[in-house]
Amino acid sequence: MGRITSTQARQHTDAQDSAACISKPARIKIVLAYLGFYRNAGGERRILQLVQGLDRQHYDIAIITLRVNHSEIWQRLEAFGVQVIKLDQPLDQPLPSLRNPFALLRTFVAFFRAIRRLDPHILQVQGMNVNSLARLAGLIARVPVIVSVENWVYPLPPTGLRKIRHWMKQRLIYALDQRSQAIIAVAKPFMVEKQRLGVQTPCVVIPSTIDLKAFLRGRSVRPFATPLRDPKRIRLGFMGRLAPEKGARYAIEAMVGVCELYPQAELAIIGAGPEETVLRDLVVSFGLEEQVTFRGLCKDVCGELCRLDIFIMPSLLEAYAQVFLEAMAVGLPIVATRTVGSQTIFPKALQEDLVAPADAASLSAQVLKMLHDPQAARAQAAALHARGSKISCEKLFTASHDNLYRELLDARGINI
């Protein structure tokens, strides 16, 4: 046998490295399919936290969005340099649904082509119609691992023809759940509901958390609110998207009863959305123009919350409101409705403070109870702050996803 030259040795090593790369990819490709980043809401923040938390040496992340993107969260995502395929459906167009099967088919084909082009190891989907369409496209494209995030509270079943469409959609979701490799529930009740429906796919609970760096916006120390210290000025606040399901109208209606006993009380409506004009008209009809102000979209959430005395969360439906955690982080008393999100976040000892949704009188009574007994309100705030510190952890959020991905990939014979 002749002597092996250095060139032959390098070629042999290169061949071995190439063979190793076949069984162990350089990086795991994850595609996140999402409705779009046109608002700064909790679901969008989860995507941002995942992108900035996962180790980019191990994960190659790409995003497919259906709607046009233009929010602050989107700008931050762009700064990370992730690959993006934008389907760019205009915001004024309705989402694809069974009422428009041709639009549904076009959107499905667009997702399928994007997924085939990206060729991921993992497809993670989030959102209603996007969830179903992207998951179905991923199955047909033979993506090895498909993960669905369950973060939507379904309203009461509709009637008439809508009931038939709702039933069809639910059957499709059930079938897709059974074919997925894992389901991530943002709260335990979602996992329980999947189990009740007979879904066999593994389901894990990974709650949302606060992006502390973004929340503090350059502050070196986390500030705290000083609620109910000045009886001459009482500042209540609602923060969220101005849409019917968020229940801002009930916070405004509750101010009628509050202002009868505390005329110095003020309510700040922080946020924007399709219901803003209706809410402004409601304020005028109640004669509350001096007491209720509309602050618009807010970049410094921490600063706005610290100016309040009581935070009001009157949602009709809520999966896991991140603004709960933010209000808890600065030590605010909270008046909230009884939803999946509030019942998950509030400690059991404080759940008697929760009121029925769509009940302005009960909201008003709970606010007045806090105003009559500021010490008890501050004790509630302290207990909620301790609870928030316990359940909100950025490192745990990222580590939980990382561990799940590794287990699912390992089961498919793909090692990181």
VMD Tcl script that draws the C-alpha trace (Angstrom):
set ca {
  {0.00 0.00 0.00}
  {1.41 3.39 -0.95}
  {1.82 6.31 1.38}
  {-1.31 8.44 1.96}
  {-0.68 12.05 1.04}
  {-1.93 15.02 3.10}
  {-4.36 15.87 0.32}
  {-5.84 12.35 0.44}
  {-6.07 12.59 4.23}
  {-7.99 15.89 3.99}
  {-10.33 14.40 1.41}
  {-10.94 11.39 3.68}
  {-11.71 13.71 6.64}
  {-14.05 15.83 4.50}
  {-15.90 12.68 3.42}
  {-16.30 11.62 7.04}
  {-17.60 15.07 7.99}
  {-20.08 14.99 5.13}
  {-21.35 11.57 6.22}
  {-21.75 12.82 9.78}
  {-23.80 15.78 8.56}
  {-26.32 13.40 6.97}
  {-27.41 12.03 10.37}
  {-26.83 15.23 12.33}
  {-27.82 18.47 10.57}
  {-25.73 21.58 11.20}
  {-28.79 23.38 12.57}
  {-32.41 22.43 13.12}
  {-34.76 24.37 10.84}
  {-37.89 25.64 12.59}
  {-40.70 27.37 10.72}
  {-43.19 29.40 12.74}
  {-46.45 29.94 10.85}
  {-48.42 32.86 12.19}
  {-51.34 35.10 11.35}
  {-49.19 38.22 11.28}
  {-47.45 40.89 13.33}
  {-49.78 43.85 12.93}
  {-50.40 44.39 16.66}
  {-48.42 44.13 19.90}
  {-50.42 41.35 21.56}
  {-49.54 38.37 23.75}
  {-49.45 35.76 20.99}
  {-47.05 37.84 18.95}
  {-44.84 38.36 21.98}
  {-44.53 34.60 22.47}
  {-43.07 34.32 18.98}
  {-40.63 37.15 19.66}
  {-39.50 35.62 22.95}
  {-39.00 32.26 21.29}
  {-36.90 33.76 18.48}
  {-34.70 35.74 20.83}
  {-34.41 32.94 23.40}
  {-33.50 29.87 21.32}
  {-29.81 29.17 20.67}
  {-29.23 30.26 17.08}
  {-26.20 27.98 16.84}
  {-28.58 25.03 17.08}
  {-31.74 26.46 15.50}
  {-32.31 28.10 12.15}
  {-35.63 29.96 12.49}
  {-37.92 31.11 9.69}
  {-41.38 32.68 9.83}
  {-44.38 32.53 7.50}
  {-46.98 35.25 8.03}
  {-50.41 35.56 6.43}
  {-51.22 39.21 7.11}
  {-49.28 42.42 6.47}
  {-46.72 43.12 9.23}
  {-46.12 46.57 10.72}
  {-46.02 46.41 14.55}
  {-43.21 47.20 16.97}
  {-42.84 43.48 17.65}
  {-42.40 42.92 13.93}
  {-39.65 45.55 13.80}
  {-37.83 43.76 16.60}
  {-38.21 40.41 14.82}
  {-36.73 41.88 11.65}
  {-33.71 43.05 13.66}
  {-32.94 39.40 14.49}
  {-32.48 38.66 10.79}
  {-34.77 35.63 10.62}
  {-35.90 34.48 7.19}
  {-39.48 35.53 6.46}
  {-41.98 34.53 3.81}
  {-44.81 37.07 3.76}
  {-48.10 36.13 2.14}
  {-49.19 39.77 2.73}
  {-52.97 39.43 2.89}
  {-54.35 43.00 3.45}
  {-55.80 43.69 6.89}
  {-59.09 44.89 5.43}
  {-59.73 41.49 3.84}
  {-61.54 38.83 5.93}
  {-59.56 35.82 7.04}
  {-59.95 32.71 4.87}
  {-62.90 30.63 6.03}
  {-65.41 28.04 4.87}
  {-67.62 30.88 3.64}
  {-65.05 31.55 0.91}
  {-63.62 28.17 -0.16}
  {-61.60 29.66 -3.04}
  {-59.75 32.04 -0.68}
  {-59.25 29.13 1.68}
  {-57.71 27.04 -1.11}
  {-55.44 29.88 -2.28}
  {-54.16 30.42 1.25}
  {-53.57 26.69 1.76}
  {-51.58 26.46 -1.50}
  {-49.51 29.50 -0.47}
  {-48.67 27.89 2.87}
  {-47.85 24.58 1.21}
  {-45.45 26.19 -1.26}
  {-43.76 28.22 1.47}
  {-43.32 25.17 3.71}
  {-41.98 23.05 0.85}
  {-39.53 25.83 -0.03}
  {-38.24 26.14 3.54}
  {-38.18 22.35 4.13}
  {-38.15 22.51 7.96}
  {-37.51 19.84 10.57}
  {-40.17 21.46 12.80}
  {-43.32 23.39 11.89}
  {-44.93 25.27 14.77}
  {-48.31 26.87 14.14}
  {-50.38 29.29 16.17}
  {-53.75 30.87 15.55}
  {-57.16 29.71 14.38}
  {-57.42 29.50 10.58}
  {-53.67 29.75 10.13}
  {-53.27 26.88 12.56}
  {-55.53 24.58 10.53}
  {-54.27 25.56 7.08}
  {-50.58 25.57 7.97}
  {-50.83 22.26 9.85}
  {-52.60 20.61 6.95}
  {-50.01 21.98 4.52}
  {-47.23 20.72 6.82}
  {-48.69 17.23 6.93}
  {-48.94 17.03 3.15}
  {-45.42 18.46 2.82}
  {-44.25 15.64 5.16}
  {-42.67 17.87 7.80}
  {-41.12 15.50 10.40}
  {-42.38 17.36 13.50}
  {-45.53 19.49 13.72}
  {-46.34 21.40 16.93}
  {-49.56 23.33 17.53}
  {-49.91 26.11 20.10}
  {-53.34 26.23 21.73}
  {-53.98 29.81 22.82}
  {-57.52 30.58 21.71}
  {-60.68 30.54 23.80}
  {-63.58 29.42 21.63}
  {-66.77 31.46 22.05}
  {-70.10 29.80 22.65}
  {-71.10 27.55 19.72}
  {-73.04 29.53 17.12}
  {-76.48 28.68 15.79}
  {-77.92 27.98 12.33}
  {-75.52 27.55 9.42}
  {-72.67 28.87 11.54}
  {-73.16 25.90 13.83}
  {-72.53 23.53 10.90}
  {-69.36 25.42 9.89}
  {-68.22 25.43 13.50}
  {-68.73 21.65 13.73}
  {-66.76 21.09 10.51}
  {-63.92 23.27 11.76}
  {-63.81 21.46 15.09}
  {-63.65 18.06 13.37}
  {-60.75 19.27 11.21}
  {-58.90 20.59 14.27}
  {-59.43 17.28 16.08}
  {-58.05 15.33 13.10}
  {-55.04 17.64 12.87}
  {-54.43 17.37 16.61}
  {-54.27 13.59 16.28}
  {-51.70 13.85 13.47}
  {-49.47 16.43 15.18}
  {-46.44 15.42 17.23}
  {-47.20 17.75 20.16}
  {-49.59 20.42 21.41}
  {-48.41 23.35 23.50}
  {-51.13 24.75 25.77}
  {-50.63 28.25 27.17}
  {-52.74 27.27 30.19}
  {-53.73 24.00 31.86}
  {-57.47 24.23 30.98}
  {-56.56 23.91 27.28}
  {-54.70 20.67 27.98}
  {-57.63 19.36 30.02}
  {-60.03 20.20 27.19}
  {-57.90 18.34 24.63}
  {-57.85 15.31 26.90}
  {-61.63 15.53 27.35}
  {-62.05 15.47 23.57}
  {-59.97 12.29 23.37}
  {-56.89 13.79 21.70}
  {-54.02 11.32 22.10}
  {-51.21 13.66 21.02}
  {-48.86 14.66 23.88}
  {-49.83 18.03 25.32}
  {-47.56 20.20 27.47}
  {-48.29 23.46 29.26}
  {-45.87 26.30 28.54}
  {-47.31 29.55 29.89}
  {-46.40 32.97 28.59}
  {-43.90 35.17 30.36}
  {-42.71 38.76 30.37}
  {-39.96 39.97 28.09}
  {-38.38 41.83 30.99}
  {-35.85 43.76 28.91}
  {-38.55 45.12 26.60}
  {-40.88 45.75 29.53}
  {-38.35 47.86 31.43}
  {-37.35 49.81 28.27}
  {-33.84 50.68 29.41}
  {-34.53 50.97 33.14}
  {-31.85 49.36 35.29}
  {-34.27 48.72 38.15}
  {-37.86 47.52 37.92}
  {-40.17 50.31 39.18}
  {-43.23 49.66 41.31}
  {-46.60 51.35 41.43}
  {-47.73 53.11 44.60}
  {-51.45 52.36 44.44}
  {-54.13 54.26 46.35}
  {-51.78 56.59 48.19}
  {-53.40 59.85 47.06}
  {-57.16 59.99 47.83}
  {-57.49 63.20 45.82}
  {-56.69 61.40 42.57}
  {-57.74 57.85 41.74}
  {-56.38 56.45 38.48}
  {-57.91 53.34 37.00}
  {-56.64 51.79 33.81}
  {-57.57 49.39 31.03}
  {-54.87 48.21 28.65}
  {-55.48 46.05 25.61}
  {-56.84 45.85 22.10}
  {-60.07 47.78 21.67}
  {-62.16 44.88 20.41}
  {-65.49 43.53 21.73}
  {-64.00 40.43 23.39}
  {-61.72 42.60 25.55}
  {-64.74 44.15 27.28}
  {-63.51 47.76 27.54}
  {-67.12 48.98 27.30}
  {-67.85 47.36 30.67}
  {-64.95 49.21 32.28}
  {-66.47 52.46 30.97}
  {-69.95 51.51 32.20}
  {-68.48 50.63 35.60}
  {-67.12 54.17 35.88}
  {-70.69 55.50 36.20}
  {-71.10 53.82 39.59}
  {-67.53 54.56 40.68}
  {-67.76 58.28 39.89}
  {-70.99 58.66 41.89}
  {-69.00 58.01 45.07}
  {-65.54 59.04 43.87}
  {-65.93 61.92 41.38}
  {-62.14 62.36 41.33}
  {-61.69 58.90 39.76}
  {-60.23 58.69 36.25}
  {-60.08 55.85 33.74}
  {-57.31 55.60 31.14}
  {-58.11 53.48 28.08}
  {-54.71 52.40 26.75}
  {-54.72 50.70 23.38}
  {-56.28 50.88 19.94}
  {-58.59 48.75 17.83}
  {-61.76 48.50 15.78}
  {-64.10 49.37 18.68}
  {-62.50 52.72 19.54}
  {-65.18 54.89 17.88}
  {-67.98 52.94 19.60}
  {-66.23 53.33 22.96}
  {-65.73 57.06 22.49}
  {-69.44 57.46 21.73}
  {-70.24 55.43 24.85}
  {-68.16 57.78 26.98}
  {-70.07 60.77 25.59}
  {-73.45 59.08 26.18}
  {-72.58 58.56 29.86}
  {-71.22 62.09 30.23}
  {-67.78 60.82 31.26}
  {-65.65 62.96 28.93}
  {-63.75 64.45 31.91}
  {-63.21 61.11 33.63}
  {-62.28 58.80 30.73}
  {-59.31 59.43 28.44}
  {-58.08 57.47 25.44}
  {-54.29 57.15 25.48}
  {-53.80 55.19 22.25}
  {-51.06 52.65 21.70}
  {-48.38 52.54 24.36}
  {-44.70 51.69 23.97}
  {-43.75 52.16 27.63}
  {-46.15 49.65 29.20}
  {-44.21 49.63 32.46}
  {-44.38 53.42 32.83}
  {-48.10 53.57 32.05}
  {-48.94 50.83 34.55}
  {-46.89 52.47 37.30}
  {-49.09 55.59 37.04}
  {-52.24 53.63 37.89}
  {-53.91 52.78 41.20}
  {-56.05 49.88 39.99}
  {-55.81 47.81 36.80}
  {-59.10 46.65 35.24}
  {-59.25 43.57 33.01}
  {-62.90 43.13 31.89}
  {-62.33 40.55 29.13}
  {-65.15 38.32 27.93}
  {-62.65 35.74 26.61}
  {-59.00 35.49 27.63}
  {-56.56 32.64 27.19}
  {-53.56 33.91 29.12}
  {-53.34 37.71 29.11}
  {-49.74 38.85 29.25}
  {-50.86 42.23 30.53}
  {-51.95 40.41 33.71}
  {-48.33 39.47 34.33}
  {-47.18 43.02 33.55}
  {-49.66 44.57 35.99}
  {-48.62 42.04 38.62}
  {-44.94 42.80 37.97}
  {-45.32 46.44 39.06}
  {-47.51 45.61 42.07}
  {-50.95 46.80 40.98}
  {-54.28 45.72 42.47}
  {-56.35 44.05 39.74}
  {-60.08 43.90 39.11}
  {-60.71 41.18 36.52}
  {-63.43 39.02 35.06}
  {-63.52 35.26 35.45}
  {-61.88 33.81 32.33}
  {-59.50 30.96 31.54}
  {-56.58 33.39 31.76}
  {-57.51 35.01 35.08}
  {-58.38 31.70 36.74}
  {-55.04 30.29 35.64}
  {-52.97 33.24 36.83}
  {-54.79 34.29 40.00}
  {-53.94 32.21 43.09}
  {-56.90 30.21 44.37}
  {-57.15 32.34 47.51}
  {-57.86 35.42 45.39}
  {-60.21 33.93 42.81}
  {-63.24 35.09 44.80}
  {-62.22 38.61 43.71}
  {-62.95 37.72 40.07}
  {-66.29 38.92 38.69}
  {-68.60 37.60 35.99}
  {-67.86 38.71 32.40}
  {-70.11 41.38 30.82}
  {-71.23 42.61 34.26}
  {-70.44 46.32 34.68}
  {-72.22 46.49 38.05}
  {-69.98 43.77 39.50}
  {-66.88 45.46 38.10}
  {-67.96 48.73 39.70}
  {-68.66 47.03 43.04}
  {-65.23 45.37 43.08}
  {-63.49 48.68 42.29}
  {-65.45 50.40 45.06}
  {-64.53 47.61 47.47}
  {-60.85 48.34 46.82}
  {-61.34 52.08 47.13}
  {-63.13 51.62 50.48}
  {-60.28 49.44 51.79}
  {-56.95 50.50 50.22}
  {-54.94 48.33 52.62}
  {-56.72 45.17 51.46}
  {-56.22 46.25 47.83}
  {-52.48 46.65 48.40}
  {-52.37 43.23 50.10}
  {-53.98 41.72 46.99}
  {-51.39 43.49 44.84}
  {-48.54 42.07 46.94}
  {-49.93 38.54 46.68}
  {-50.35 38.87 42.91}
  {-46.82 40.23 42.56}
  {-45.44 37.20 44.42}
  {-47.49 34.89 42.21}
  {-46.27 36.62 39.04}
  {-42.63 36.32 40.12}
  {-43.17 32.59 40.59}
  {-44.86 31.76 37.28}
  {-43.14 34.17 34.88}
  {-39.63 33.06 33.89}
  {-38.06 33.78 30.50}
  {-35.38 31.10 30.87}
  {-37.96 28.45 31.74}
  {-40.08 29.48 28.74}
  {-37.17 29.00 26.33}
  {-35.85 25.85 28.02}
  {-39.30 24.23 27.91}
  {-39.51 24.71 24.14}
  {-35.93 23.57 23.64}
  {-36.48 20.39 25.66}
  {-39.70 19.62 23.81}
  {-38.07 20.08 20.40}
  {-35.16 17.82 21.35}
  {-37.47 15.05 22.58}
  {-39.63 15.21 19.44}
  {-36.63 15.24 17.11}
  {-34.94 12.43 18.99}
  {-38.09 10.32 18.59}
  {-37.80 10.88 14.82}
  {-34.10 9.96 14.77}
  {-32.87 13.56 14.31}
  {-30.21 14.65 16.79}
  {-29.14 18.21 17.55}
}
mol new
graphics top color blue
foreach p $ca { graphics top sphere $p radius 0.5 }
foreach p [lrange $ca 0 end-1] q [lrange $ca 1 end] { graphics top cylinder $p $q radius 0.2 }
display resetview
